[in-house]
Amino acid sequence: MDKKMIRKKYKDRLNSLDRITYEHHSYLIANKLFQSNEWKKTEIIGVTISHFPEVDTWQIIRKGWEEGKKIVIPRCNPAEKKMVFREITSFNQLETVFFGLLEPIEAETNQIINRDIPLLIVPGLVFNREGYRIGFGGGYYDRFLTDFHGATISLCFSLQISDNISIENHDIPVKKIITENEIISCNA
């Protein structure tokens, strides 16, 4: 099955989640993240703004602020297919961009260079137990991860775990995956 068909299959699976299951599983995943050493030890966290039915990151961002952590959100440059992370201190510092994504407003936020980000929450649509992932198709994280040396964690629902992911030379696995049921240490 090619990536386009895999993406469709897993988007359909995610869209089949009812709101109660989605909320409860997002809560369980977030609590596992908050108990992790990576979360406890870091001052700066890179994370995307989730869209339903992705695992809810809004609660994660709020918890980070409550604990005095810096939250940095990606801002994409479609012309160069690159992204940078910018610190937000309020959801009011976000604007809607292409595909309905929310990104930091440049004039209201400061860029954080990637070597200053110790923990990156990496989004994706499908994951295997070795930490390889299929994203949403833009390739932004694949390019970003080539020069990133901090901890990487992906948050997903157990229905997003698959053994049937083809791995390409440029793919970089995450170090840990957290689902509602388990924490997977990846050894790819």
Secondary structure, DSSP 8 states (H G I E B T S, - for coil): --HHHHHHHHHHHHHT--HHHHHHHHHHHHHHHHHSHHHHH-SEEE-----TTS---HHHHHHHHHTT-EEEEEEEETTTTEEEEEEESSGGGEEE-GGG-EEE-GGG-EEE-GGG-SEEE---SEE-TTS-EE-SSS-HHHHHHTT--SEEEEE--GGGB-S-----TT----SEEE-SS-EEE---
